Amino acid sequence: MSRNKPFLVITFFLIILSSCVTQLKVEYLQDILESGKAYDEAEFPDYKLKPNDQLYIQVKSLDEGAANVFATAGNQSAGGSGNFDPYLVSYTIDKDGYLLLPVIGNILARDKTLAEVGVILKDSLINILSQPVVTVKLINKNISVLGEVKSPGHFPFSQEKLSIYSAIGLAGDINDYGDRNNVVLLRNENGKNKVIKIDLTKSSLLSSDYYYLRPYDILYVKPRKVKFWGNAQSNISFFFSTITTGLLIYSFIKTF
């Protein structure tokens, strides 16, 4: 029995180590050493509108009746109260980048910001309505989080800025098999799909151009190699436990 003891001890530790996930593998921002350290604000350029974007447009004026021409069924009149679904009162940018509105007609919205579209609408209405106030919002803002997260899916968001860590939080955080050093960001810019590798363990991300996500961004969390080891772990553990049991039985029989 004593002759086999070292082998049994080694086998036991191999089984334990194979099931362990080290702390560093599940930590974010691993290189932050100083508490309270400040980082420059990440840049957040204004979003450029694209075909199929849906815009909620609210027009208010001293001439309330005339302003309501921009409302559709279900919209609230100026100064009204109550809840309503902005998707029911949205305007969609067509495939050519144009926005068709009552009275105003077609305006080119592609590659313009929400503020720029608001100015165009206000200028178009200045001679039609009394002191028009125009509000333009993008309502179909969403991102997707895929791969090794607890709840992968498609997530709408309403806030102006959504950080990459907040997006991971929407998906329930990265699971133990997710590679925090190797997250892929897919982003469409100027008609081209960009593939960006993100390391969530580096504090430099806090000031990078990819800290804040853009509408339609896709995050893919790749699996660590240990996942494939983990999938086979039960078989390996069974294999080692069988050998260990066999040695114990052999030693017992040999003793007697």
Buried (B, 14 or more C-beta within 10 A) or exposed (E): EEEBEEEBEEBEEEBEEBEEEEEEBEEBBBEBEEEEEEEEEBEEEEBBBBEEBBBBBBBBBEBBEBBBEBBEEEBBEBEEEEEEEBEEBBBEBBEEBBBEBEEBEEBBBBEBBBEBBBBBBBEBBEEBBEEBBBEBBBBBBEBBBBBBBEEBEEBEBEEEEBBBBBBBBBBEBBBEBBBBBBBBBBBBEEEEEEEEEBBBBBBEBBEBEBBBBBBBBBBBBBBBEBBEEBEEBEEBBEEBEEEBEEBEEEBEEEEE
